């Protein structure tokens, strides 16, 4: 990456490795992180051994915290320009990260597993995009703190719940999110296709390619408010 790691504020994740299985999991995690070099993935810096059973993974610090916190914080303001840029970055990162494959599967099964895993990631990011736009929890009708998974699945199976409502935004952007969150996995686009759709949307709307960093304020978008670009 172009940024010097000395200019990055680091944060340490402490991992307890009292057993060989935990040590193997730690080794697999940091080796995977070492291979990731992408502008939209939090940067791995180094590992540390604190004592016999505690190890540290030192990574780049995100000063606003996790995305969920930013989305639900009404004092943080961002525009639709930032929403689209975040979308491009999120889906671009998923397009970059290869899914983990089961080496015991035959090549055909591996390919199907890879495709299914990728489109599940697209679905998850589609839900994230919905929340970024709406600035509230998705599927909140099934509970915010304690999600009613059984009720959710029953409604989908019995076709009482056929699709996620389109977020309140420009029609074309809403269509992109709706395609990503299709309950039929085979009908979802892949991450690369989503990135291209978002890029085209940005160009048509004449948005900047670079996201404007969110600002804190006493007021932010509420439901029913139209987005500004």
FENTA-V19677 format. One record per residue. SS is DSSP state (H for helix, E for strand, L for the rest). NEAR is the number of other C-alpha atoms within 8 Angstrom. D_CENTER is the distance of its C-alpha to the mean C-alpha in whole Angstrom. Layout:
# FENTA-V19677
SS_NEAR_D_CENTER ; SS_NEAR_D_CENTER
This chain:
# FENTA-V19677
L_6_21 ; L_3_23 ; L_6_22 ; L_7_25 ; H_6_24 ; H_5_27 ; H_6_25 ; L_9_22 ; L_7_22 ; E_9_21 ; E_8_20 ; E_8_21 ; E_8_20 ; E_8_23 ; E_9_23 ; E_8_26 ; L_12_28 ; L_8_31 ; L_6_31 ; H_7_31 ; H_7_28 ; H_10_26 ; H_10_27 ; H_8_26 ; H_8_23 ; H_10_23 ; H_8_24 ; H_8_21 ; H_8_19 ; H_10_20 ; H_8_21 ; H_8_18 ; H_8_16 ; H_8_20 ; H_6_19 ; L_10_16 ; L_8_17 ; L_9_14 ; L_6_14 ; L_8_10 ; L_8_10 ; L_9_12 ; L_9_16 ; E_11_18 ; E_10_21 ; E_7_23 ; E_9_25 ; E_8_27 ; E_8_30 ; L_8_31 ; L_6_33 ; L_5_34 ; L_8_31 ; E_12_29 ; E_13_27 ; E_12_24 ; E_14_21 ; E_13_21 ; E_13_18 ; E_12_17 ; L_9_17 ; L_7_14 ; L_4_17 ; L_7_15 ; L_7_14 ; L_7_10 ; H_7_8 ; H_6_10 ; H_9_13 ; H_10_13 ; H_12_12 ; H_8_15 ; L_7_18 ; L_10_20 ; L_9_22 ; E_13_19 ; E_12_19 ; L_10_17 ; L_10_18 ; H_10_17 ; H_12_17 ; H_12_15 ; H_13_12 ; H_10_13 ; H_11_13 ; H_9_9 ; H_11_9 ; H_12_11 ; H_9_9 ; H_10_5 ; H_14_8 ; H_12_10 ; H_11_9 ; H_12_8 ; H_9_12 ; H_7_13 ; L_7_12 ; L_6_15 ; L_7_15 ; L_5_17 ; L_7_20 ; L_6_23 ; L_6_26 ; L_4_29 ; L_8_28 ; L_7_30 ; H_6_28 ; H_7_28 ; H_8_26 ; H_12_24 ; H_8_23 ; H_8_22 ; H_9_20 ; H_11_18 ; H_8_18 ; H_9_17 ; H_9_14 ; H_12_13 ; H_14_13 ; H_9_12 ; H_9_8 ; H_16_9 ; H_12_10 ; H_9_7 ; H_11_5 ; H_12_8 ; H_11_9 ; H_8_6 ; H_11_8 ; H_12_11 ; H_12_11 ; H_10_10 ; H_11_14 ; H_9_15 ; L_10_15 ; L_8_15 ; L_7_14 ; L_7_14 ; L_6_17 ; H_7_19 ; H_5_22 ; H_10_21 ; L_9_21 ; L_8_19 ; L_4_20 ; L_5_21 ; L_7_19 ; L_8_22 ; H_7_21 ; H_6_24 ; H_8_25 ; H_9_22 ; H_8_22 ; H_8_26 ; H_10_25 ; H_10_23 ; H_7_26 ; L_7_29 ; L_7_27 ; L_7_27 ; L_8_24 ; L_7_23 ; L_7_20 ; L_8_18 ; L_5_19 ; L_9_18 ; L_9_17 ; L_9_20 ; L_9_19 ; L_6_21 ; H_6_22 ; H_7_20 ; H_10_17 ; H_12_17 ; H_9_18 ; H_11_15 ; H_14_13 ; H_12_16 ; H_10_16 ; H_12_12 ; L_14_13 ; L_12_17 ; L_6_18 ; L_6_20 ; H_9_18 ; H_5_20 ; H_7_20 ; L_13_16 ; L_10_16 ; L_9_14 ; H_13_11 ; H_9_14 ; H_8_16 ; H_12_13 ; H_12_13 ; H_8_17 ; H_9_17 ; H_13_15 ; H_9_17 ; H_8_20 ; H_10_20 ; H_13_19 ; H_8_23 ; H_7_24 ; L_6_23 ; L_6_24 ; L_9_21 ; L_7_21 ; L_6_19 ; L_6_18 ; L_10_16 ; L_8_18 ; L_6_18 ; L_7_17 ; E_7_21 ; E_7_22 ; L_8_25 ; L_6_27 ; L_8_25 ; L_9_22 ; L_9_21 ; L_6_22 ; L_5_22 ; L_5_25 ; L_6_24 ; L_6_24 ; L_8_21 ; L_5_23 ; L_6_22
